[in-house]
Amino acid sequence: MKVVVLTISDRASQGIYEDLSGPAIERVLRNALPDIQVERSIVPDERLAILHAFAEASSYDVVLTTGGTGLSPRDVTPEATAEYCDRLVPGIAEMLRAQSWQQTPNAIFSRGTAGMKGKTLIVNFPGSVRAAEFCANILVPVLPHAVSMAEGQGHE
């Protein structure tokens, strides 16, 4: 399975602060799925930059984003994701919010979404390290099945 983790952040893309949530997601993935291939990239909070990063990642099985899902005017990751995807997968975002709610009531402010572009699954995580790591732990057990289904396998 090939996964790319995109950190959506103006400040990290400008080198103002270190990306911590991207590496946290990568650790979760590598610990749970030893044969996984993971790459990371940092993208500014700009719709066109996000769309370009998605297009560049079209050969990956899964694209996980962290950041840009809140209420700030610069938080455009969900809109870019919905625009780019052919089909939405609302159950993923619903589950991430529902489980995150158990950790913090602030989870209701996450506008993250999930969808498919061709055979690539794209999922938005919040930008905080704790929230991104938490969401990765929720999603990682079902990722192999999601990739298998996207490839057309598992249909009986």
Backbone bond lengths (Angstrom), bond angles and torsions (degrees), N, CA, C in turn:
res aa  C-N    CA-C-N  psi(-1)  N-CA   C-N-CA  omega(-1)  CA-C   N-CA-C  phi
1 M - - - 1.448 - - 1.528 108.58 -
2 K 1.319 114.90 132.56 1.466 121.24 178.97 1.527 109.09 -108.40
3 V 1.330 115.38 124.14 1.463 121.63 -177.95 1.522 109.18 -127.26
4 V 1.319 115.74 140.10 1.462 120.34 170.24 1.524 107.40 -119.73
5 V 1.321 115.08 135.96 1.462 122.74 177.44 1.523 106.75 -106.87
6 L 1.329 115.73 119.01 1.459 121.49 179.20 1.522 109.48 -106.66
7 T 1.310 116.98 117.20 1.454 121.20 174.03 1.523 107.12 -88.70
8 I 1.330 115.92 117.56 1.462 121.35 -178.65 1.524 107.27 -97.24
9 S 1.332 115.70 104.66 1.464 119.44 -175.03 1.519 110.47 -162.46
10 D 1.327 116.59 124.00 1.465 120.60 173.83 1.525 110.93 -61.46
11 R 1.334 115.54 -47.27 1.465 119.75 -174.79 1.528 112.85 -66.41
12 A 1.325 117.18 -40.24 1.469 119.34 178.31 1.525 110.34 -70.90
13 S 1.326 117.21 -37.01 1.470 119.42 -179.31 1.525 111.34 -68.27
14 Q 1.333 117.20 -24.92 1.462 121.93 177.99 1.532 112.37 -92.39
15 G 1.328 117.28 0.57 1.454 121.27 180.00 1.515 114.12 76.29
16 I 1.338 117.32 13.85 1.465 121.06 -179.57 1.521 110.84 -72.38
17 Y 1.337 116.12 -35.77 1.455 118.44 174.37 1.520 110.08 -142.63
18 E 1.319 114.15 157.35 1.466 121.38 -176.87 1.526 110.56 -76.34
19 D 1.320 115.87 137.43 1.462 121.03 174.57 1.520 108.40 -72.17
20 L 1.317 116.84 116.75 1.459 121.26 177.63 1.527 112.09 -108.45
21 S 1.336 117.51 -29.24 1.466 119.53 -176.90 1.528 111.73 -74.07
22 G 1.315 118.55 -36.37 1.469 120.54 176.80 1.522 112.14 -59.21
23 P 1.344 117.85 -51.62 1.466 119.40 176.84 1.532 113.31 -61.32
24 A 1.335 117.60 -33.75 1.473 120.11 178.69 1.530 110.04 -64.38
25 I 1.327 116.96 -43.35 1.469 120.48 177.38 1.526 110.17 -63.24
26 E 1.321 116.69 -43.01 1.466 120.02 179.51 1.528 111.10 -59.93
27 R 1.323 118.10 -41.51 1.473 121.31 178.59 1.527 110.80 -60.46
28 V 1.323 116.83 -45.27 1.467 120.38 179.03 1.524 110.02 -59.15
29 L 1.324 116.61 -46.73 1.464 120.91 -178.61 1.525 111.30 -61.75
30 R 1.317 116.91 -48.21 1.474 120.88 -177.50 1.530 112.01 -66.04
31 N 1.319 117.46 -36.50 1.465 120.47 178.88 1.521 111.88 -68.12
32 A 1.316 116.99 -35.60 1.467 120.95 -176.27 1.525 112.78 -87.67
33 L 1.322 116.91 -32.24 1.469 121.94 -174.71 1.530 109.10 -129.62
34 P 1.318 117.99 85.22 1.467 121.34 -172.32 1.530 115.08 -58.51
35 D 1.329 118.86 -27.86 1.465 121.08 -177.76 1.526 113.71 -90.81
36 I 1.307 116.89 7.66 1.462 121.44 -176.24 1.528 111.42 -72.50
37 Q 1.314 116.29 147.27 1.462 122.26 171.89 1.526 106.72 -105.70
38 V 1.327 117.31 121.64 1.460 121.23 -177.13 1.520 109.62 -125.70
39 E 1.317 114.86 134.73 1.459 121.74 171.16 1.517 107.38 -127.04
40 R 1.325 115.68 158.72 1.459 120.41 179.46 1.513 109.82 -132.21
41 S 1.324 114.43 151.89 1.463 121.16 176.63 1.521 108.36 -149.74
42 I 1.318 116.09 157.10 1.459 122.11 177.92 1.522 107.97 -116.65
43 V 1.332 115.51 133.11 1.458 122.81 -174.51 1.530 108.79 -129.90
44 P 1.330 118.21 137.72 1.467 118.81 176.82 1.529 112.04 -68.32
45 D 1.337 115.51 159.67 1.472 122.75 178.45 1.530 109.58 -74.18
46 E 1.305 116.55 66.38 1.465 121.37 179.83 1.514 108.38 -137.22
47 R 1.316 116.77 129.89 1.457 123.21 -176.40 1.527 111.89 -49.72
48 L 1.326 117.76 -51.89 1.462 120.14 -176.43 1.524 112.17 -65.66
49 A 1.320 117.46 -36.34 1.468 120.77 177.63 1.525 110.46 -65.52
50 I 1.329 116.18 -39.84 1.465 120.35 179.07 1.523 109.89 -66.96
51 L 1.333 117.18 -45.96 1.465 120.51 178.33 1.524 111.12 -59.61
52 H 1.327 116.83 -40.78 1.467 120.89 177.89 1.537 110.86 -63.81
53 A 1.328 117.01 -42.14 1.470 120.58 178.71 1.527 110.45 -63.40
54 F 1.332 117.42 -39.85 1.463 120.58 176.96 1.526 110.27 -61.75
55 A 1.317 117.06 -45.40 1.470 120.61 -179.67 1.531 110.60 -62.85
56 E 1.322 117.11 -38.67 1.467 121.33 178.11 1.528 111.62 -65.91
57 A 1.321 116.69 -24.61 1.472 122.35 -177.06 1.529 112.48 -96.82
58 S 1.312 117.40 14.91 1.473 120.54 -173.86 1.526 113.74 -64.76
59 S 1.316 118.21 -16.93 1.469 120.46 178.84 1.534 112.55 -88.38
60 Y 1.320 116.98 -4.18 1.461 121.17 -179.90 1.521 110.44 -85.10
61 D 1.325 116.03 154.04 1.462 120.88 175.16 1.528 110.94 -75.26
62 V 1.332 115.64 -37.82 1.462 121.46 -174.82 1.522 109.34 -139.11
63 V 1.335 115.29 137.28 1.460 122.57 171.55 1.525 106.51 -118.88
64 L 1.321 116.37 119.75 1.457 121.76 176.30 1.518 107.74 -110.04
65 T 1.325 116.02 126.74 1.453 119.07 176.89 1.519 108.75 -106.81
66 T 1.321 115.77 153.07 1.452 121.69 173.45 1.519 107.17 -134.45
67 G 1.323 115.08 125.05 1.456 120.38 179.41 1.519 112.93 104.43
68 G 1.327 113.93 158.72 1.454 120.31 175.72 1.509 115.14 77.23
69 T 1.347 117.09 21.18 1.471 119.82 -176.63 1.527 112.84 -109.86
70 G 1.301 117.83 3.52 1.464 120.86 -174.88 1.521 113.70 -89.85
71 L 1.319 116.05 -151.84 1.455 122.18 -173.91 1.521 113.93 -100.41
72 S 1.324 117.90 -3.10 1.454 121.07 179.85 1.528 110.46 -63.08
73 P 1.330 117.22 147.58 1.471 118.96 177.06 1.535 113.29 -58.11
74 R 1.333 117.99 -25.71 1.473 121.66 179.66 1.529 112.34 -83.94
75 D 1.318 118.41 -7.85 1.463 122.33 -178.84 1.529 109.78 -80.57
76 V 1.332 115.26 94.67 1.473 120.71 -175.35 1.529 112.80 -120.65
77 T 1.328 117.16 10.02 1.467 119.78 -177.37 1.531 112.49 -59.79
78 P 1.340 120.62 -45.52 1.468 119.23 -179.86 1.531 112.75 -61.92
79 E 1.324 116.33 -39.56 1.461 119.54 179.75 1.530 111.03 -65.83
80 A 1.328 116.68 -42.83 1.466 119.94 178.27 1.525 110.61 -64.68
81 T 1.316 116.47 -39.14 1.462 120.42 179.37 1.527 110.47 -63.56
82 A 1.322 117.12 -48.12 1.465 120.95 -179.85 1.527 110.97 -62.67
83 E 1.317 116.49 -38.58 1.467 120.61 178.64 1.533 111.32 -65.08
84 Y 1.313 117.20 -40.34 1.456 121.82 -175.58 1.529 113.03 -75.96
85 C 1.313 116.64 -35.56 1.468 120.80 -172.16 1.530 112.47 -75.12
86 D 1.345 114.73 149.27 1.462 121.90 173.29 1.525 110.48 -79.73
87 R 1.334 115.40 -37.09 1.462 122.05 -176.51 1.514 108.83 -140.15
88 L 1.326 116.31 140.73 1.461 120.23 174.87 1.525 109.63 -89.83
89 V 1.328 115.63 154.16 1.460 122.94 176.69 1.528 105.82 -125.30
90 P 1.341 116.80 76.72 1.468 120.08 -171.44 1.520 115.09 -63.33
91 G 1.328 118.17 -25.93 1.463 119.94 -178.43 1.516 113.06 -60.45
92 I 1.320 117.08 -32.58 1.465 119.59 -179.44 1.527 110.11 -66.22
93 A 1.328 117.09 -52.20 1.467 120.34 -178.99 1.528 111.03 -63.16
94 E 1.331 116.29 -38.27 1.462 120.18 178.36 1.527 110.69 -61.48
95 M 1.333 117.38 -44.88 1.461 121.16 -179.42 1.528 111.11 -66.22
96 L 1.331 117.00 -42.94 1.467 119.52 179.44 1.523 111.01 -60.14
97 R 1.333 117.07 -43.00 1.471 119.92 178.85 1.526 111.22 -67.39
98 A 1.333 116.39 -43.11 1.473 119.94 -178.71 1.527 111.09 -62.24
99 Q 1.328 116.86 -45.21 1.460 119.67 179.20 1.528 111.23 -68.98
100 S 1.327 117.05 -39.26 1.465 121.21 179.86 1.519 111.69 -65.32
101 W 1.320 116.45 -32.08 1.457 121.77 177.77 1.532 110.56 -57.12
102 Q 1.329 116.55 -32.25 1.465 120.43 179.03 1.530 111.24 -66.60
103 Q 1.338 117.03 -22.88 1.461 121.97 -179.65 1.525 112.52 -93.09
104 T 1.345 115.76 -37.79 1.463 120.09 -177.62 1.525 110.36 -156.24
105 P 1.316 117.40 136.04 1.463 118.95 176.51 1.529 112.68 -65.77
106 N 1.321 117.66 -17.65 1.465 120.76 178.50 1.524 112.58 -66.61
107 A 1.317 117.50 -10.80 1.466 120.89 178.27 1.523 111.86 -60.10
108 I 1.330 116.92 -23.51 1.465 119.04 -179.93 1.523 111.95 -66.10
109 F 1.319 117.84 -16.47 1.455 121.20 180.00 1.530 112.91 -88.12
110 S 1.324 117.23 -6.16 1.460 120.07 177.69 1.521 109.13 -76.02
111 R 1.321 115.63 127.55 1.457 120.89 -179.47 1.521 111.20 -106.59
112 G 1.323 116.31 16.16 1.458 120.85 -177.42 1.516 112.28 -53.35
113 T 1.315 115.44 150.06 1.454 122.09 178.85 1.522 108.62 -133.23
114 A 1.308 115.77 177.73 1.461 121.57 177.46 1.520 107.69 -147.68
115 G 1.320 115.81 148.26 1.453 119.50 179.31 1.510 112.03 -166.28
116 M 1.324 113.89 -179.45 1.466 121.95 -179.27 1.523 109.24 -121.28
117 K 1.315 115.70 139.14 1.463 122.91 167.89 1.518 104.67 -124.68
118 G 1.310 116.14 107.21 1.453 119.31 -172.70 1.513 108.80 62.57
119 K 1.335 116.45 -122.63 1.463 121.73 -179.98 1.527 112.49 -100.43
120 T 1.330 117.03 8.04 1.461 121.35 -177.73 1.519 110.93 -97.99
121 L 1.323 116.15 126.12 1.456 122.85 175.69 1.522 108.65 -90.04
122 I 1.333 116.63 130.68 1.464 122.36 178.57 1.525 107.98 -120.31
123 V 1.339 116.15 127.44 1.463 121.30 -178.07 1.522 108.74 -132.74
124 N 1.334 115.86 131.82 1.467 122.13 177.32 1.520 110.64 -94.50
125 F 1.336 115.74 129.94 1.459 122.93 172.40 1.528 108.25 -111.52
126 P 1.323 117.50 156.86 1.474 120.35 172.67 1.535 110.24 -63.03
127 G 1.329 115.23 167.67 1.454 120.06 -176.02 1.510 116.27 -88.51
128 S 1.316 118.46 -18.67 1.463 118.21 -179.34 1.527 109.39 -70.31
129 V 1.316 115.72 146.71 1.469 120.69 -178.41 1.526 110.15 -58.50
130 R 1.306 116.21 -48.39 1.469 120.60 -177.74 1.526 111.28 -60.10
131 A 1.326 117.26 -46.37 1.464 121.20 -178.16 1.527 111.49 -68.76
132 A 1.319 117.37 -40.96 1.461 120.92 179.75 1.528 110.94 -63.73
133 E 1.319 115.77 -44.17 1.464 121.15 178.58 1.532 110.55 -64.14
134 F 1.315 116.72 -42.29 1.455 121.81 179.12 1.534 110.38 -60.87
135 C 1.327 116.34 -48.02 1.464 120.56 -179.55 1.531 111.51 -65.14
136 A 1.311 117.29 -37.90 1.468 120.22 177.57 1.526 110.39 -61.66
137 N 1.319 116.76 -41.58 1.466 120.35 178.41 1.526 112.35 -64.17
138 I 1.327 117.41 -32.18 1.459 121.03 177.01 1.533 110.65 -70.70
139 L 1.320 116.04 -42.83 1.466 120.73 -172.61 1.524 114.04 -80.35
140 V 1.314 117.55 -33.80 1.467 120.87 -170.45 1.538 114.34 -56.81
141 P 1.324 121.19 -35.42 1.463 118.77 -179.76 1.538 114.01 -65.01
142 V 1.329 117.37 -25.58 1.469 119.72 -177.66 1.525 113.29 -100.83
143 L 1.321 118.48 -5.15 1.467 120.61 -178.52 1.530 113.47 -58.68
144 P 1.337 120.03 -45.92 1.469 118.18 179.93 1.532 112.44 -58.28
145 H 1.322 116.97 -39.83 1.464 119.63 178.98 1.531 110.49 -67.59
146 A 1.319 117.52 -39.82 1.464 121.09 178.84 1.527 110.65 -61.00
147 V 1.323 116.66 -44.78 1.471 120.85 179.81 1.528 110.04 -64.82
148 S 1.308 116.29 -41.68 1.467 120.50 177.79 1.528 110.90 -61.01
149 M 1.318 117.15 -44.53 1.468 120.75 178.94 1.524 110.82 -64.45
150 A 1.326 117.81 -40.25 1.465 121.55 179.83 1.523 111.06 -63.48
151 E 1.321 116.25 -30.53 1.469 121.64 177.63 1.541 112.54 -79.68
152 G 1.342 115.37 -4.37 1.465 119.07 179.87 1.505 114.09 90.91
153 Q 1.319 117.04 8.94 1.452 121.40 178.82 1.523 109.23 -95.66
154 G 1.296 116.81 161.56 1.459 120.95 175.74 1.507 113.89 86.39
155 H 1.325 117.64 4.25 1.466 120.24 176.64 1.511 108.29 -92.06
156 E 1.323 115.70 126.60 1.466 119.46 -178.48 1.493 110.99 -119.96
